[in-house]
Amino acid sequence: MKVNSPEEMQALGRRLGAELKVGDVVALIGPLGAGKTELTKGIAAQFGIEEVTSPTFVIARSYKSQPPLIHMDAYRLLAGANPLLELEDLDLNAENAITIIEWGGELVDHISSDFLEVHINRDSEIREVSFVGHGPRWQGFSI
């Protein structure tokens, strides 16, 4: 699906957010500037969260919404000596929240075997977004 603006990316995030429930894990995969945080802003808006900032420097932000939302940026974890140990140290409690992971492609299956990958490819101002489901929860998913 083609996305032409940050506003459209946020609207897609709201539509995706309407499908999410406690325990869901979503990995956002795409280059720098693709719109991963914009998509997360839309997801968060679906749960009444008005302000979302990239968790690049803090690695993970937890929002006390209903359901709780965890927004994680795994870029720095992947650059570390032992990303799996660092992931474990975060103690994310993903089974009791909705977890959104930017740059999480290589770590997400260590959090859950049932997750959704959202691929965002950037071609100038137009983004191409596709979904790849893993596990029974996400088989055949599309919006």
C-alpha positions, -999 to 999 in steps of 0.1 A, spaced: 0 0 0 13 35 -9 15 62 18 21 97 6 25 119 37 32 118 75 -5 123 80 -14 93 59 12 72 79 -4 83 111 -39 74 97 -25 39 88 -12 37 124 -46 44 138 -61 17 116 -34 -8 127 -39 3 163 -76 -6 161 -65 -42 154 -41 -45 183 -46 -61 217 -26 -69 248 3 -92 240 7 -81 204 42 -74 191 48 -53 160 82 -49 144 87 -18 122 113 -23 95 126 4 72 154 28 67 160 60 86 132 85 78 109 59 65 80 68 89 84 43 117 78 68 144 49 85 125 32 51 122 38 46 160 22 80 166 -9 68 149 -10 36 168 -5 55 201 -33 79 192 -57 50 190 -51 45 227 -53 81 237 -16 88 238 -11 124 224 27 127 224 51 101 211 88 107 207 114 84 192 129 62 219 163 61 202 183 74 232 163 57 260 157 24 240 122 19 253 93 41 265 63 27 283 30 46 281 4 40 308 -25 37 284 -52 11 283 -38 -12 272 -3 -3 280 20 5 251 57 -1 249 76 17 221 111 4 216 140 14 193 163 -16 190 190 1 169 214 7 197 207 -28 211 217 -44 178 250 -23 178 259 -36 213 281 -66 221 253 -88 234 219 -75 221 199 -105 235 213 -99 270 205 -62 268 170 -70 256 165 -93 286 178 -66 309 150 -43 297 124 -66 313 97 -54 289 67 -74 301 55 -76 265 28 -101 274 9 -74 293 12 -46 268 12 -38 231 49 -37 220 60 -17 190 97 -22 181 115 0 156 146 -16 140 135 -48 157 137 -74 129 166 -93 144 153 -93 180 115 -95 177 114 -133 176 131 -134 210 102 -115 224 74 -135 208 70 -161 181 37 -145 171 43 -110 157 36 -87 128 63 -72 107 55 -38 90 79 -31 62 82 5 51 102 11 19 110 47 11 111 60 -25 114 98 -22 83 111 -5 62 80 -12 63 50 12 53 15 3 40 -3 33 35 -41 35 27 -66 63 43 -100 71 26 -120 98 44 -146 119 24 -171 140 -13 -179 140 -24 -144 153 -11 -127 122 -16 -152 93 -31 -135 63 -33 -101 81 -40 -70 60 -57 -37 64 
